[in-house]
Amino acid sequence: MDMQSQALHSPSLLSARDAREAIEAGLLTSEELVEGCLDRIEELEQSIGAWAHLDKQLALDHARQADKFRSRGLPTGLLHGIPVGIKDIIDTSDYPTENGTVLHQGRRPTQDATLVSLLREAGAIILGKTATTELAVYSPGKTRNPNNTEHTPGGSSSGSAAAVAAAMVPLAVGTQTNGSLIRPASYCGVYGFKPSFTRISRYGVLKQSSHLDTVGVFARDLDDLALIADVLMRYDAQDIDMTPTAPPCITKVMAEPVPANPRFAFVRTPRWDAVEQSSKDGFRELIDAVNQAAKDTVSIIDLPTQFDEIYRHHQNIMEADLAQSFADEYQNGKSKLSSELIEMIERGTKVSATEYDSSVSKKIQYSNILSEIFEEYDAILTPSSGGPAPSGLASTGSPEFNTIWTYCGNPAINIPLLQDPTGLPVGVQIVAENGDDGRLFRSSRWLLELLSD
């Protein structure tokens, strides 16, 4: 189906870029696009449960305003008229933000998070708030995997990943403190981008850990991922951990020809034994295919043995920070918290200041070791998850294949390249040097083009 036919008959299936082109060409209005997405939600939401808050009339009103704005010939932004889903731990002035817990039921912020303001400035339509796990930690919410509703979508950005995978919305925003973005992208079979640490403002986003929290995005292709990343990767003085740097201009960098064929290091990580055999086989076939198409592109390397300890350091930081960030919820609403979160908070209170400071300071040591790898390789290939989405809804799966890159702050992209024998998606994670987000996208584009030839 060509873009014109799709714009007329199935607008929700359009990529964000194609939808923008259709709107600019007069083949589609934002109102029609939003209506198409809402129709898709009405068709599938009962079985998937991707949304926490929807206001159809509000979304349509904003779409009509976008159409009127454009009809006047006024300047429009990169996402003008394009609907976006926002994880329900990110403040929005016109929707509730309840953080996946009954303890925050009815919470209505009066101000947008910085990233929401940037989306509105770019002309995006906030379609609604996507479902999250409890306080964006591990206890599952209502969302199911669109590929098979008997399987988890991952977490904690479960609704954002599922909504994009089900073509309810072309773009969505999520967060990651351990594996909350890349893992659900892998399980749901969509593209996910966790940028370098603090490259997207966290002002107005639920705080778990200031040393780990990272905002990222979901899309159904790499171009759309770059498009929304370019909108959001702007300095914000209100996020005190951000530093003033020039925007990475990802779309521009991604389009540049590579000066030489990129070199990839396939890193199994210390948790390789936890990868399912079918996924191990898939990675071996992928490496062989890449090296056959471009000789000596991928080398298999192992991380130094001290990386075995990185999981403990991450846990020390995350759980100690959870104990501080959710102290009020624990003290005043413990009976309404999951047993898993209670255990994490209570372990966090037992992390000594010495242990905590040591775990924070070691981030530099680990990052320096990774920097040595990136002196020789353009990017790292590694599993996004241990396999396809696990069956059942009692767990959101393990984040262990994301921990290293979150702890060290490296940018990472999930690319849905593999499948298990039943057809469930399995993601390939591509990781780059901290701050090298544009190069990460360029290397990813090169790899996709190589495999498509």
C-alpha positions as CSV (number, residue, x, y, z in Angstrom):
1,M,0.0,0.0,0.0
2,D,1.5,3.4,-1.0
3,M,1.6,6.3,1.4
4,Q,-1.4,8.0,-0.1
5,S,-3.6,4.9,0.2
6,Q,-2.3,4.3,3.7
7,A,-3.0,7.9,4.7
8,L,-6.6,7.4,3.6
9,H,-7.4,4.0,4.9
10,S,-4.9,3.1,7.7
11,P,-3.3,6.3,9.0
12,S,-2.3,4.8,12.3
13,L,0.1,2.4,10.4
14,L,2.1,5.3,9.0
15,S,5.5,6.1,10.4
16,A,5.8,9.6,11.9
17,R,7.9,10.8,9.0
18,D,5.4,9.5,6.4
19,A,2.5,11.0,8.4
20,R,4.3,14.3,8.5
21,E,4.9,14.2,4.7
22,A,1.2,13.3,4.1
23,I,0.1,16.2,6.2
24,E,2.4,18.6,4.4
25,A,1.2,17.3,1.1
26,G,-2.4,17.7,2.0
27,L,-3.1,14.0,1.8
28,L,-4.0,13.8,5.5
29,T,-4.9,16.1,8.4
30,S,-3.7,15.8,12.0
31,E,-7.3,15.2,13.0
32,E,-7.6,12.3,10.6
33,L,-4.4,10.8,11.9
34,V,-5.4,11.2,15.5
35,E,-8.8,9.7,14.7
36,G,-7.1,6.7,13.1
37,C,-4.9,6.2,16.2
38,L,-8.0,6.5,18.5
39,D,-9.9,4.0,16.3
40,R,-6.9,1.6,16.6
41,I,-6.9,2.0,20.4
42,E,-10.6,1.3,20.6
43,E,-10.0,-1.9,18.6
44,L,-7.1,-3.2,20.6
45,E,-6.9,-1.6,24.0
46,Q,-9.1,-4.0,25.8
47,S,-6.7,-6.9,25.0
48,I,-3.5,-5.0,25.3
49,G,-4.0,-2.3,28.0
50,A,-1.4,0.1,26.9
51,W,-3.0,3.3,28.2
52,A,-3.4,4.8,31.6
53,H,-5.2,8.0,30.6
54,L,-6.9,8.9,27.4
55,D,-9.1,12.0,26.6
56,K,-10.3,11.5,23.0
57,Q,-11.9,14.9,22.8
58,L,-8.9,16.7,24.1
59,A,-6.6,14.9,21.6
60,L,-8.9,15.7,18.7
61,D,-9.2,19.3,19.8
62,H,-5.4,19.7,19.8
63,A,-5.2,18.0,16.4
64,R,-7.8,20.5,15.0
65,Q,-5.8,23.3,16.4
66,A,-2.7,22.0,14.7
67,D,-4.5,21.8,11.4
68,K,-5.8,25.4,11.8
69,F,-2.3,26.6,12.7
70,R,-0.9,25.0,9.6
71,S,-3.7,26.3,7.3
72,R,-2.6,29.8,8.2
73,G,0.8,29.2,6.8
74,L,2.6,29.6,10.1
75,P,5.9,27.9,10.8
76,T,5.6,24.3,12.0
77,G,7.9,22.0,14.0
78,L,9.4,18.6,13.3
79,L,6.4,16.8,14.8
80,H,3.6,19.1,13.8
81,G,0.3,17.2,14.1
82,I,1.9,13.9,15.0
83,P,0.5,12.0,18.1
84,V,2.9,10.9,20.8
85,G,2.3,8.7,23.9
86,I,3.8,9.8,27.2
87,K,4.7,7.4,30.0
88,D,2.6,8.0,33.0
89,I,5.5,9.0,35.2
90,I,6.0,12.2,33.1
91,D,4.1,15.3,34.2
92,T,1.5,16.6,31.8
93,S,-0.6,19.7,32.7
94,D,-3.8,18.4,30.9
95,Y,-3.7,14.7,31.9
96,P,-3.3,13.0,35.3
97,T,0.2,11.6,36.1
98,E,-0.4,8.8,38.6
99,N,3.0,6.9,38.4
100,G,1.5,3.5,38.2
101,T,0.4,3.4,41.8
102,V,-2.9,3.9,43.7
103,L,-1.0,6.0,46.1
104,H,-0.9,8.8,43.5
105,Q,-4.4,8.3,42.2
106,G,-5.9,11.6,41.1
107,R,-2.6,13.4,40.9
108,R,-2.8,16.2,38.4
109,P,0.3,18.3,37.8
110,T,-0.1,21.9,36.9
111,Q,3.0,22.1,34.7
112,D,4.3,20.0,31.9
113,A,7.6,18.2,32.2
114,T,10.3,19.9,30.1
115,L,10.2,17.1,27.5
116,V,6.4,17.5,27.1
117,S,6.9,21.2,26.5
118,L,9.5,20.4,23.8
119,L,7.1,18.0,22.1
120,R,4.3,20.6,22.2
121,E,6.7,23.2,20.8
122,A,7.5,20.8,17.9
123,G,3.8,20.6,17.2
124,A,3.2,17.1,18.6
125,I,-0.2,16.0,19.9
126,I,-0.1,14.4,23.3
127,L,-2.4,11.5,22.6
128,G,-2.5,10.2,26.2
129,K,-0.5,8.7,29.1
130,T,0.8,5.2,28.6
131,A,0.7,2.5,31.4
132,T,3.7,1.8,33.6
133,T,4.6,-0.6,36.3
134,E,4.2,0.4,39.9
135,L,6.3,3.6,40.4
136,A,8.2,2.5,37.3
137,V,9.9,-0.4,39.1
138,Y,9.2,-4.1,38.6
139,S,5.7,-4.9,39.7
140,P,3.7,-5.4,36.5
141,G,0.8,-3.2,35.4
142,K,-2.1,-4.2,33.2
143,T,-0.3,-4.1,29.8
144,R,0.1,-7.2,27.6
145,N,2.5,-8.0,24.8
146,P,0.8,-7.1,21.4
147,N,2.6,-10.0,19.7
148,N,1.1,-12.5,22.1
149,T,-1.1,-11.3,24.9
150,E,-0.2,-14.2,27.1
151,H,3.4,-12.8,27.3
152,T,4.8,-9.8,29.2
153,P,5.5,-6.6,27.3
154,G,8.5,-5.9,29.6
155,G,8.7,-3.0,31.9
156,S,8.6,-0.4,33.2
157,S,7.8,1.4,30.0
158,S,5.4,-1.3,29.1
159,G,2.5,0.8,27.7
160,S,4.8,3.0,25.6
161,A,6.4,0.0,23.9
162,A,3.1,-1.9,23.5
163,A,1.3,1.2,22.1
164,V,3.9,1.7,19.4
165,A,4.2,-2.0,18.6
166,A,0.4,-2.2,18.1
167,A,0.3,0.9,15.9
168,M,-1.8,2.8,18.3
169,V,0.6,5.7,18.1
170,P,3.8,6.2,16.0
171,L,6.0,7.5,18.8
172,A,6.1,7.2,22.5
173,V,8.4,8.3,25.4
174,G,9.7,6.0,28.2
175,T,12.4,5.9,30.8
176,Q,15.1,3.6,32.0
177,T,16.8,3.2,35.4
178,N,17.9,-0.4,34.7
179,G,16.2,-2.0,31.7
180,S,12.9,-0.2,31.5
181,L,13.1,0.9,27.9
182,I,15.4,-1.4,25.9
183,R,13.9,-4.6,27.4
184,P,10.2,-3.7,26.5
185,A,11.4,-2.6,23.0
186,S,13.0,-6.0,22.6
187,Y,10.0,-7.9,23.9
188,C,7.5,-5.9,21.8
189,G,9.6,-5.8,18.6
190,V,10.0,-2.0,18.2
191,Y,13.0,0.4,18.0
192,G,14.0,1.9,21.4
193,F,16.6,4.5,22.1
194,K,18.2,5.1,25.5
195,P,20.4,8.2,25.0
196,S,23.6,9.0,26.8
197,F,23.0,9.8,30.5
198,T,21.2,13.2,31.0
199,R,20.9,14.0,27.3
200,I,17.1,14.4,27.7
201,S,15.8,16.5,30.5
202,R,14.2,14.6,33.5
203,Y,12.6,17.7,35.0
204,G,9.0,16.8,35.7
205,V,9.7,13.0,35.6
206,L,9.3,10.7,38.6
207,K,12.6,10.4,40.3
208,Q,14.0,7.0,41.2
209,S,17.7,7.6,41.0
210,S,19.4,10.7,39.9
211,H,22.6,8.7,39.0
212,L,20.7,6.3,36.7
213,D,17.3,7.7,35.5
214,T,17.3,8.2,31.7
215,V,14.5,9.3,29.4
216,G,14.3,7.6,26.0
217,V,11.9,7.0,23.1
218,F,10.2,4.3,21.0
219,A,9.3,4.1,17.3
220,R,8.7,1.6,14.6
221,D,11.8,2.5,12.5
222,L,15.2,4.2,13.0
223,D,14.3,7.4,11.2
224,D,11.4,8.1,13.5
225,L,13.5,7.3,16.5
226,A,16.0,9.9,15.3
227,L,13.2,12.4,14.6
228,I,11.8,12.5,18.1
229,A,15.3,12.3,19.7
230,D,16.3,15.4,17.9
231,V,13.2,17.2,19.3
232,L,14.0,16.1,22.9
233,M,17.8,16.3,23.2
234,R,18.0,19.9,24.3
235,Y,19.7,21.4,27.3
236,D,17.5,22.2,30.3
237,A,19.0,24.0,33.3
238,Q,16.1,22.6,35.5
239,D,17.7,19.2,35.3
240,I,20.7,19.9,37.5
241,D,22.7,16.9,36.1
242,M,22.6,18.2,32.5
243,T,25.5,20.2,31.1
244,P,25.2,22.8,28.3
245,T,26.2,21.0,25.1
246,A,25.2,21.4,21.4
247,P,22.3,19.3,20.2
248,P,23.7,16.1,18.6
249,C,21.6,16.6,15.3
250,I,21.1,12.8,15.1
251,T,19.1,12.9,11.8
252,K,21.9,14.8,10.1
253,V,24.7,12.7,11.5
254,M,22.8,9.5,10.7
255,A,22.5,10.5,7.1
256,E,26.2,11.1,6.6
257,P,28.2,8.4,4.8
258,V,30.4,6.4,7.1
259,P,34.1,7.3,6.5
260,A,34.9,3.6,6.8
261,N,32.9,0.5,7.5
262,P,32.1,0.5,11.2
263,R,33.6,-2.2,13.4
264,F,31.5,-3.9,16.0
265,A,32.4,-5.8,19.1
266,F,30.0,-8.5,20.1
267,V,29.9,-8.5,23.9
268,R,28.2,-11.5,25.5
269,T,28.3,-9.8,29.0
270,P,28.8,-11.8,32.2
271,R,25.2,-13.0,31.9
272,W,25.5,-14.9,28.6
273,D,24.6,-18.2,30.2
274,A,21.1,-16.7,30.8
275,V,20.5,-16.2,27.1
276,E,18.1,-18.8,25.6
277,Q,19.6,-21.2,23.2
278,S,17.5,-20.1,20.2
279,S,18.7,-16.5,20.8
280,K,22.3,-17.6,21.0
281,D,21.8,-19.3,17.7
282,G,20.3,-16.2,16.3
283,F,23.2,-14.1,17.3
284,R,25.7,-16.5,15.8
285,E,23.8,-16.4,12.5
286,L,23.7,-12.6,12.7
287,I,27.4,-12.3,13.3
288,D,28.1,-14.7,10.4
289,A,25.8,-12.8,8.1
290,V,27.4,-9.5,8.9
291,N,30.9,-10.8,8.5
292,Q,30.0,-12.5,5.2
293,A,28.6,-9.2,3.9
294,A,31.5,-7.1,5.2
295,K,34.6,-9.1,6.2
296,D,35.9,-8.8,9.7
297,T,33.2,-6.3,10.8
298,V,32.2,-8.1,14.0
299,S,34.7,-9.5,16.6
300,I,33.6,-11.4,19.7
301,I,35.1,-10.0,22.9
302,D,34.6,-10.6,26.6
303,L,34.6,-7.9,29.2
304,P,37.1,-8.0,32.0
305,T,36.1,-10.0,35.0
306,Q,35.5,-7.0,37.2
307,F,32.3,-6.4,35.2
308,D,30.8,-9.3,37.1
309,E,30.6,-6.8,40.0
310,I,28.8,-4.1,38.1
311,Y,25.3,-5.6,38.9
312,R,26.0,-5.2,42.7
313,H,27.1,-1.6,42.2
314,H,24.0,-0.8,40.2
315,Q,21.8,-2.5,42.8
316,N,23.4,-0.5,45.6
317,I,22.7,2.8,43.9
318,M,19.3,2.0,42.6
319,E,17.9,0.5,45.8
320,A,19.4,3.1,48.1
321,D,18.0,5.8,45.9
322,L,14.6,4.1,45.8
323,A,14.6,4.1,49.6
324,Q,15.1,7.8,49.6
325,S,12.8,8.7,46.6
326,F,9.9,6.6,47.9
327,A,10.3,7.1,51.6
328,D,7.0,8.9,51.9
329,E,5.2,6.1,50.0
330,Y,6.8,3.5,52.2
331,Q,6.1,5.3,55.4
332,N,2.5,6.3,54.7
333,G,1.3,3.7,52.1
334,K,3.3,0.6,52.7
335,S,0.2,-1.6,52.7
336,K,-0.5,-0.6,49.1
337,L,3.0,-1.3,47.7
338,S,4.0,-4.6,46.2
339,S,6.1,-6.9,48.3
340,E,8.9,-6.7,45.7
341,L,9.2,-2.9,45.9
342,I,9.0,-3.1,49.7
343,E,11.9,-5.5,49.7
344,M,13.9,-3.3,47.4
345,I,13.3,-0.2,49.6
346,E,14.2,-2.1,52.8
347,R,17.4,-3.4,51.2
348,G,18.2,0.1,50.1
349,T,18.0,1.4,53.6
350,K,20.7,-1.0,54.6
351,V,23.2,0.2,52.0
352,S,25.9,2.0,53.9
353,A,27.2,5.5,52.8
354,T,30.6,3.9,52.2
355,E,29.1,1.2,49.9
356,Y,27.0,3.8,48.1
357,D,29.8,6.2,47.5
358,S,32.0,3.4,46.3
359,S,29.4,2.2,43.8
360,V,28.9,5.7,42.5
361,S,32.6,6.4,42.1
362,K,33.3,3.1,40.3
363,K,31.2,4.3,37.4
364,I,34.2,6.3,36.1
365,Q,36.4,3.2,36.3
366,Y,34.0,1.0,34.3
367,S,33.4,3.8,31.8
368,N,37.1,4.2,31.2
369,I,37.4,0.5,30.4
370,L,34.5,0.7,27.9
371,S,36.2,3.8,26.4
372,E,39.2,1.6,25.6
373,I,36.9,-0.8,23.7
374,F,35.4,2.1,21.8
375,E,38.9,3.3,20.7
376,E,39.0,0.1,18.6
377,Y,35.3,-0.4,17.8
378,D,32.6,1.9,16.6
379,A,29.9,0.2,18.6
380,I,29.1,-2.9,20.7
381,L,26.5,-5.5,19.7
382,T,24.9,-7.3,22.6
383,P,21.6,-8.9,23.6
384,S,18.8,-6.5,24.5
385,S,17.3,-9.3,26.6
386,G,17.9,-12.9,27.4
387,G,15.4,-14.0,24.8
388,P,11.8,-13.3,23.7
389,A,9.2,-12.0,26.2
390,P,8.6,-14.6,28.9
391,S,5.2,-16.3,29.0
392,G,2.9,-15.0,31.8
393,L,2.2,-11.6,33.3
394,A,3.5,-12.0,36.8
395,S,6.9,-10.6,35.9
396,T,8.3,-8.1,33.4
397,G,11.4,-10.2,32.7
398,S,15.0,-9.6,33.6
399,P,16.8,-6.3,32.9
400,E,20.3,-7.9,33.4
401,F,21.3,-7.3,29.7
402,N,20.8,-3.6,30.1
403,T,22.4,-3.0,33.5
404,I,25.9,-2.3,32.4
405,W,25.0,0.3,29.8
406,T,22.6,2.1,32.2
407,Y,25.1,2.1,35.0
408,C,27.8,3.5,32.7
409,G,25.5,5.9,30.9
410,N,26.2,4.7,27.4
411,P,23.6,5.3,24.6
412,A,21.9,2.2,23.4
413,I,19.4,1.3,20.6
414,N,17.2,-1.8,20.4
415,I,16.8,-3.0,16.9
416,P,14.2,-5.8,16.3
417,L,16.3,-8.0,14.1
418,L,15.7,-11.5,15.5
419,Q,12.8,-13.9,16.2
420,D,12.4,-17.0,18.3
421,P,11.0,-20.2,16.8
422,T,7.5,-19.1,17.7
423,G,7.8,-15.8,15.9
424,L,8.2,-13.6,19.0
425,P,10.7,-10.7,18.5
426,V,14.2,-10.7,20.0
427,G,16.1,-7.5,20.0
428,V,19.7,-6.7,19.2
429,Q,21.2,-3.9,21.4
430,I,23.7,-1.6,19.8
431,V,25.8,0.5,22.3
432,A,28.2,3.4,21.7
433,E,30.6,5.5,23.6
434,N,29.1,7.9,26.1
435,G,28.1,11.1,24.3
436,D,28.4,9.5,20.8
437,D,24.6,9.3,20.2
438,G,24.8,10.5,16.6
439,R,27.5,8.0,15.7
440,L,25.4,5.2,17.3
441,F,22.5,6.0,14.9
442,R,24.9,6.1,11.9
443,S,26.4,2.8,12.8
444,S,23.0,1.3,13.3
445,R,21.8,2.6,10.0
446,W,24.8,1.2,8.2
447,L,24.2,-2.2,9.8
448,L,20.5,-2.2,8.8
449,E,21.4,-1.3,5.2
450,L,24.1,-4.0,5.1
451,L,21.6,-6.7,6.2
452,S,18.9,-5.5,3.8
453,D,21.1,-5.8,0.7
